[in-house]
Amino acid sequence: MVALTGIPLTIYSDGQYYSEVLTDRVQDAVVTGRIETGYVHLLLQHTTSALMLVEHEAGFIIDLKAVLERVVPSDGEFHHHLRGIDKNGAGHVLSALFNKTLSIPIADGKMLLGTYQEVLFMDFQPENAERTVVMSLFGETRE
């Protein structure tokens, strides 16, 4: 059993519903780590963004943003804003509704994702920011 932990994936987010597909970057790490069978674990180290397994296409992102804006308006009033430090209350609430971690099984050196599933990062922070997903690989390696 091999464990490769603490592998950073850096994302340069434009904020406000910025999204980025991470599937290829994660799969590349699986190949580089030579993991044949096991799993990859992803941890997002931020409180105003999320990780998702979704079908990523332009229409989905537009639909998701429209639904989320109805449920948690980005220009809404939040008690979080009373601290006077920032105005990202909506980002914190939205982030709480989604995953910060994902674990994906690996077989034959590939992530076992569904036909249309992609690993998607989405940021709800109003401003640009650098984000980090920490990746850990566990499993048996190829010879």
N, C-alpha and C positions, 0 to 999 in steps of 0.2 A: 504494500500500500504506500502510495506517495501522496504527500500533501504539499502543495505549493500555495502559500498564503500571502496576502498583502500585495497582490498585483494591482496597481492603480490603473483605472481607465479615466483619463481626464476629459472633461466635456467643457467646451466654451459656449455657454448659454447666452442667447440674446434676451432671455427672460420672457415673461408674459406668454405662456403656453408654447415656448420653444420646445421642439421635440427632435429627437435624434434616435435612429435605429442603431442599436449596439450589437445586433446579431453577428455580423461578420467579425467585428473586433473580438467578441467573446469566443467565437469558433476558432479564430486564428490563435488565440491563447491556448485553447484545447489542443490544437495541432502542435504548437510550439512546445507545450508541456508534455507532449507525447502521451496524453491520457487516452487509453483505449476503452476502458470501462470504468465508470464512476459517476461523479457529478461535479457540477460547477455551482458555486454559491456566490451570489452578488449582494453586496451591501451598499446602499446609497447613504452617504454620510451627510445628508442635508435634510432640513425640516420644512422646506417649501418646494419639494419636487417629489417625483415618484418613478418607480419602475413598473412596467406592465408587460404582459404577454398578450399581444393583440394582432389583428390584421392591420398592418400599417398601409394606408393609402390616403390620398389627399381628402377624399370625402369623409372618411372616418374622423380625421383630425378636426375638420370643420364642424362635424356633427358633435363630437365630444366637447369641443370648446363652447359651442352654443348651449348644450345641456348644462355644462358646468357653470356658465355665466348666469343661467336662470336659477340654478340652485344656490350658488355662492358668488354673487356679483363682485367683480374685482374692485369696483368703486364703492362697495358697501361700507357701512360703519361697523367697526369691530372694537371690542374692548381692548384688544391687543394694541390698538392705536393710541390708547390713553397714556401709554408709557412715554409717548412723545419721541420715540427713537426712530421708528420707521412706520410705513404704511403697507405692510405686507400681511395683514391679518387674513385676507382671503387665501393667500398662498399657504399659510399654516393650516387653515381649515381644510382646503382641498387636499393637501398632502396627507392629512390624517385619514382621508377616505381611501387611500391607495397604499400599495405595498412599498416598502423600503428595501425588502429583500426578495430574492428569487433563488430557488434551487432547481436546477435542470439536470436530469439524468443524461449520461453519456454512454453510448454503446457504439462499438466499431469506430471509435474516434470522432463521433459526431453527436451533437446535442439532439436529444429526442424531442424535437418540437413538432407540433402539428403542421399540416400542409401549409396553412396561411399564417402561422404564429411567428411573430418577430419579437425580439427583446427591445422594448421601447423605453427611452428616458423622456420624461416630460417635466418641464420646470414651470412653476407657478409664481416664482419671484418676479416682481415688477421690473427689476433692473438686470443688466448684464451681470454675469458672474461665472467664475470658474467652478466647476462641480467635479466631484470625485466619486466614482464607484469603485469599491474595493472588491477584487475578485479572488476567490480561493478555489483551487482545483484539488480534487481528491479522487484517488482511484489507482487502477493498475495501468502501468505504462507498456507501450509497445517495445519490442526488443529491437 
